Amino acid sequence: MVRTVPGASGVRPLVLDGGLATRLESYGADLRGGLWSARLLADGPELVRRAHRDYFEAGADVAISAGYQASIPALEARGHSRREAAGLLARSVELARAERDAFGSGLVAAGVGPYGAALADGSEYTGDYDLDEDGLYAWHRERWRVLAGAGADLMACETIPSLPEARALGRLLAEVPGPRAWISFSCRDGGHLNDGTPLSRAVAELAPLYAAGRLVAAGVNCTAPRHVPSLVRTVAAAGLPAVAYPNSGESWDASLGRWTGVGDPEGFGRAAVSWYEAGAVLVGGCCRTGPGHVRSVRARLDAHLGRGTGRRP
């Protein structure tokens, strides 16, 4: 379990994996459609396991399961029964656990994506939802219960764009027995969630969960790397450990239908040291990052701390 503290303590952070969909696409997997990588829970579980294995071998301490875009309503809409849908959610954790056990070390975090990911309309990048906090709580509840009971070490609540959704997830974390969690926001700049809420306000509202031992970290993912140092410092200033796993640095050009810019793994690894020094205890990559980025993060952090590439249990 995560028992690290901010970078100033000198304790080595846990390295998270990189983009799961990015890795699956590198194998030639077609992820088009509303389920995205979650489709492979039924159609290609061996590819999901292979992706987890690649990241463990690259130096990751933590695998995030393929639950980001999986939800019971979305799976039912694609022909699965309610029971089958719940089984596929649990399978996302089981696949990651199987690879962790085969590798011999590491942790598994159950991926809990935002409501907007299940809608597949991009609203996780705006927080412009048709549900309020109570509606989001009700929508997440069944999936949360399945994932909380699936045997993960942690819950990874990621790409959360709004304060109401963070509050809804915080309620579930406080109420449902199971593993502890991190809550990671998608942010528009160096100080605000995608819905415009100051990150400082969101973190202040999460602080009681950390004090109660239910939250292990708060922070940012699926955000431009240039914003991460400021965001991590905001979390650290509130007295919480931070999690940071931004995008590669590339940008999606909708007019061209492709990614532009450079996502250099070596530069990403160098930047990860600054995130750690700012207070991040969980460090990895999101969209467009792969094993090369994770390998660079692992090497740069170990070198910075003057240690070998020993692995956490």
C-alpha positions as CSV (number, residue, x, y, z in Angstrom):
1,M,0.0,0.0,0.0
2,V,1.1,3.6,-0.6
3,R,2.9,5.0,2.4
4,T,5.2,7.6,0.7
5,V,5.4,11.3,1.5
6,P,6.2,14.3,-0.6
7,G,9.5,14.7,-2.4
8,A,11.2,16.8,0.2
9,S,11.3,13.8,2.4
10,G,13.6,11.9,0.0
11,V,11.3,8.9,-0.1
12,R,11.1,7.3,-3.5
13,P,7.7,7.8,-5.1
14,L,5.7,5.1,-6.9
15,V,6.0,5.1,-10.7
16,L,2.6,4.7,-12.4
17,D,2.2,3.1,-15.8
18,G,1.6,5.1,-19.1
19,G,-1.3,5.4,-21.5
20,L,-3.2,2.1,-21.7
21,A,-5.0,3.0,-24.9
22,T,-1.8,4.3,-26.4
23,R,-0.1,1.0,-25.8
24,L,-3.1,-1.0,-27.1
25,E,-3.2,1.0,-30.3
26,S,0.5,0.3,-30.8
27,Y,-0.4,-3.4,-31.1
28,G,-2.8,-2.5,-33.9
29,A,-6.0,-2.6,-31.7
30,D,-8.9,-0.7,-33.1
31,L,-10.3,1.3,-30.2
32,R,-12.9,3.3,-32.1
33,G,-16.4,3.4,-30.5
34,G,-17.8,4.5,-27.2
35,L,-16.1,1.8,-25.1
36,W,-12.6,2.6,-26.3
37,S,-10.0,0.4,-24.5
38,A,-12.7,-1.2,-22.4
39,R,-14.0,-3.0,-25.4
40,L,-11.0,-5.3,-25.2
41,L,-12.1,-6.5,-21.8
42,A,-14.4,-8.8,-23.8
43,D,-12.8,-8.9,-27.2
44,G,-9.1,-8.9,-26.4
45,P,-8.2,-9.5,-22.8
46,E,-4.9,-10.9,-23.7
47,L,-3.9,-7.6,-25.2
48,V,-4.8,-5.8,-22.0
49,R,-2.6,-8.2,-20.0
50,R,0.2,-7.6,-22.5
51,A,0.0,-3.9,-22.0
52,H,0.1,-4.2,-18.2
53,R,3.1,-6.5,-18.6
54,D,5.0,-4.1,-20.9
55,Y,4.6,-1.3,-18.3
56,F,5.7,-3.4,-15.4
57,E,8.7,-4.5,-17.4
58,A,9.4,-0.8,-18.2
59,G,9.6,0.0,-14.4
60,A,6.1,0.8,-13.3
61,D,5.2,0.1,-9.7
62,V,1.4,0.5,-10.3
63,A,-0.9,-0.7,-13.1
64,I,-4.1,1.1,-13.6
65,S,-6.8,-1.3,-14.8
66,A,-8.8,-0.8,-18.0
67,G,-11.9,0.6,-16.4
68,Y,-11.7,4.2,-17.6
69,Q,-14.5,4.1,-20.1
70,A,-16.2,1.0,-18.8
71,S,-19.6,1.4,-17.2
72,I,-22.5,-0.9,-16.7
73,P,-24.9,1.3,-18.8
74,A,-22.3,1.5,-21.6
75,L,-21.7,-2.2,-21.6
76,E,-25.4,-3.0,-21.5
77,A,-25.9,-0.7,-24.5
78,R,-23.5,-2.9,-26.4
79,G,-25.4,-6.1,-25.8
80,H,-24.1,-7.4,-22.4
81,S,-26.4,-8.3,-19.6
82,R,-26.2,-6.4,-16.3
83,R,-24.4,-9.4,-14.8
84,E,-22.0,-9.7,-17.7
85,A,-21.3,-6.0,-17.5
86,A,-20.4,-6.2,-13.8
87,G,-18.2,-9.2,-14.6
88,L,-16.3,-7.3,-17.2
89,L,-15.7,-4.4,-14.8
90,A,-14.3,-6.9,-12.3
91,R,-12.2,-8.5,-15.1
92,S,-10.4,-5.1,-15.6
93,V,-8.9,-5.6,-12.2
94,E,-8.4,-9.3,-12.5
95,L,-6.3,-8.9,-15.7
96,A,-4.0,-6.3,-14.0
97,R,-3.7,-8.5,-10.9
98,A,-2.8,-11.5,-13.0
99,E,0.1,-9.6,-14.7
100,R,1.2,-8.1,-11.4
101,D,1.3,-11.6,-9.9
102,A,3.2,-13.0,-12.9
103,F,5.7,-10.2,-12.7
104,G,6.2,-10.7,-9.0
105,S,5.7,-7.2,-7.6
106,G,3.7,-4.1,-7.9
107,L,0.3,-2.7,-7.1
108,V,-3.0,-2.6,-9.0
109,A,-5.3,0.4,-9.1
110,A,-8.8,0.0,-10.3
111,G,-9.4,2.6,-13.0
112,V,-12.4,4.8,-12.3
113,G,-13.0,7.1,-15.2
114,P,-15.3,10.2,-15.1
115,Y,-18.9,10.2,-16.2
116,G,-17.9,12.1,-19.3
117,A,-15.7,9.2,-20.5
118,A,-18.7,6.9,-20.5
119,L,-20.7,9.5,-22.5
120,A,-17.8,9.5,-25.1
121,D,-18.6,13.1,-25.9
122,G,-15.5,14.8,-24.6
123,S,-17.2,16.3,-21.6
124,E,-14.5,15.0,-19.2
125,Y,-12.5,17.9,-20.7
126,T,-15.1,20.5,-19.8
127,G,-17.1,19.2,-16.8
128,D,-20.3,20.3,-18.7
129,Y,-22.5,17.5,-17.4
130,D,-26.2,16.9,-17.4
131,L,-26.0,15.5,-13.8
132,D,-25.5,17.3,-10.5
133,E,-23.6,15.9,-7.6
134,D,-26.4,13.6,-6.5
135,G,-26.9,12.3,-10.0
136,L,-23.2,11.6,-10.4
137,Y,-23.1,9.8,-7.0
138,A,-26.0,7.6,-8.2
139,W,-24.4,7.0,-11.6
140,H,-21.0,6.0,-10.2
141,R,-22.4,3.9,-7.2
142,E,-22.9,0.5,-8.8
143,R,-19.6,0.6,-10.8
144,W,-17.8,1.7,-7.6
145,R,-19.1,-1.2,-5.6
146,V,-18.1,-3.7,-8.2
147,L,-14.6,-2.3,-8.5
148,A,-14.1,-1.8,-4.8
149,G,-14.8,-5.5,-4.3
150,A,-12.6,-6.7,-7.2
151,G,-9.4,-7.1,-5.2
152,A,-7.4,-4.0,-6.3
153,D,-4.9,-2.3,-4.0
154,L,-6.2,1.2,-4.7
155,M,-8.9,3.0,-6.6
156,A,-7.7,5.4,-9.3
157,C,-10.3,8.1,-9.8
158,E,-8.9,9.9,-12.8
159,T,-9.5,12.7,-15.3
160,I,-12.1,14.2,-13.0
161,P,-13.1,17.6,-14.5
162,S,-15.4,19.1,-11.9
163,L,-15.8,19.6,-8.2
164,P,-19.3,18.0,-8.1
165,E,-17.9,14.8,-9.5
166,A,-15.1,14.8,-7.0
167,R,-17.6,15.3,-4.2
168,A,-19.7,12.4,-5.5
169,L,-16.6,10.1,-5.6
170,G,-15.5,11.3,-2.2
171,R,-18.9,10.3,-0.8
172,L,-18.5,6.8,-2.2
173,L,-15.0,6.5,-1.0
174,A,-16.2,7.4,2.5
175,E,-19.2,5.1,2.5
176,V,-18.2,1.9,0.7
177,P,-15.7,-0.5,2.3
178,G,-12.7,-1.2,0.2
179,P,-9.3,0.1,-0.9
180,R,-8.1,3.6,-0.5
181,A,-8.0,5.9,-3.5
182,W,-6.4,8.8,-5.2
183,I,-8.5,11.5,-7.0
184,S,-6.8,13.0,-10.0
185,F,-8.2,16.0,-11.9
186,S,-8.1,17.1,-15.5
187,C,-7.1,20.8,-15.5
188,R,-7.3,23.6,-18.0
189,D,-4.3,25.5,-16.7
190,G,-1.9,25.7,-13.8
191,G,-4.5,26.4,-11.2
192,H,-8.0,25.3,-12.3
193,L,-10.0,22.2,-13.0
194,N,-11.6,21.9,-16.4
195,D,-14.9,23.3,-15.1
196,G,-13.1,26.4,-13.8
197,T,-12.9,25.4,-10.1
198,P,-9.7,26.4,-8.4
199,L,-7.7,23.3,-7.6
200,S,-6.9,24.7,-4.2
201,R,-10.7,24.7,-3.4
202,A,-11.1,21.1,-4.7
203,V,-8.1,19.8,-2.7
204,A,-9.3,21.6,0.5
205,E,-12.6,19.7,0.2
206,L,-10.8,16.4,-0.2
207,A,-8.5,17.0,2.8
208,P,-10.8,15.3,5.4
209,L,-10.7,12.1,3.3
210,Y,-6.9,12.2,3.5
211,A,-7.1,12.8,7.3
212,A,-9.5,9.9,7.7
213,G,-7.0,7.6,5.9
214,R,-9.3,7.0,2.8
215,L,-7.5,9.2,0.3
216,V,-3.8,8.6,-0.5
217,A,-3.2,11.5,-2.9
218,A,-4.8,14.1,-5.0
219,G,-3.5,15.7,-8.2
220,V,-3.7,15.8,-11.9
221,N,-3.6,13.7,-15.0
222,C,-4.6,14.0,-18.7
223,T,-3.2,17.6,-18.6
224,A,-0.4,19.3,-20.4
225,P,3.0,18.7,-18.6
226,R,3.8,22.4,-18.5
227,H,0.9,22.9,-16.0
228,V,2.0,20.1,-13.6
229,P,4.5,21.8,-11.3
230,S,2.1,24.6,-10.3
231,L,-0.7,22.1,-9.8
232,V,1.4,19.8,-7.7
233,R,2.6,22.6,-5.5
234,T,-1.0,23.6,-4.9
235,V,-1.8,20.1,-3.6
236,A,1.4,20.0,-1.5
237,A,0.6,23.4,0.0
238,A,-2.7,21.9,1.3
239,G,-0.7,19.2,3.1
240,L,-1.6,16.3,0.8
241,P,0.6,14.0,-1.2
242,A,0.2,14.6,-4.9
243,V,-0.3,12.3,-7.9
244,A,0.9,13.5,-11.4
245,Y,0.5,11.7,-14.7
246,P,0.1,14.2,-17.5
247,N,-0.1,13.7,-21.2
248,S,3.1,13.4,-23.3
249,G,3.2,17.0,-24.3
250,E,1.6,16.5,-27.7
251,S,-1.6,18.2,-28.6
252,W,-4.6,16.9,-30.6
253,D,-5.3,19.0,-33.7
254,A,-9.0,18.4,-34.5
255,S,-8.7,20.1,-37.9
256,L,-5.9,17.7,-39.0
257,G,-7.3,14.7,-37.1
258,R,-3.9,13.9,-35.6
259,W,-1.5,14.6,-32.7
260,T,1.0,17.4,-33.2
261,G,4.1,18.4,-31.2
262,V,6.7,16.3,-29.5
263,G,6.3,13.8,-26.7
264,D,10.0,13.1,-26.0
265,P,10.4,10.3,-23.3
266,E,13.7,11.7,-22.1
267,G,12.3,15.2,-21.6
268,F,9.3,13.7,-19.8
269,G,11.5,11.8,-17.4
270,R,13.5,14.9,-16.6
271,A,10.3,16.8,-15.9
272,A,9.1,14.0,-13.6
273,V,11.9,14.8,-11.2
274,S,10.5,18.3,-10.8
275,W,7.0,16.9,-10.2
276,Y,8.5,14.7,-7.5
277,E,10.4,17.6,-5.9
278,A,7.2,19.7,-5.9
279,G,5.4,17.0,-3.9
280,A,4.3,14.2,-6.2
281,V,4.5,10.7,-4.7
282,L,2.8,9.0,-7.6
283,V,4.3,9.8,-10.9
284,G,3.5,8.4,-14.4
285,G,2.0,9.3,-17.8
286,C,-1.4,9.5,-19.5
287,C,-2.3,10.0,-23.1
288,R,0.4,9.4,-25.7
289,T,2.9,8.1,-23.2
290,G,4.2,4.5,-23.5
291,P,6.8,2.2,-21.9
292,G,9.6,4.5,-23.1
293,H,8.2,7.4,-21.0
294,V,7.8,5.1,-18.0
295,R,11.3,3.8,-18.4
296,S,12.7,7.3,-18.5
297,V,10.7,8.3,-15.4
298,R,12.0,5.3,-13.5
299,A,15.6,5.9,-14.5
300,R,15.5,9.7,-13.8
301,L,13.9,9.4,-10.4
302,D,16.2,6.6,-9.3
303,A,19.2,8.6,-10.5
304,H,18.0,11.7,-8.8
305,L,17.6,9.8,-5.5
306,G,20.9,8.1,-5.9
307,R,19.4,4.6,-5.9
308,G,19.4,1.6,-8.1
309,T,16.3,0.4,-9.9
310,G,15.0,-1.6,-7.0
311,R,11.3,-2.2,-7.1
312,R,8.7,-1.6,-4.4
313,P,6.7,-4.7,-3.3
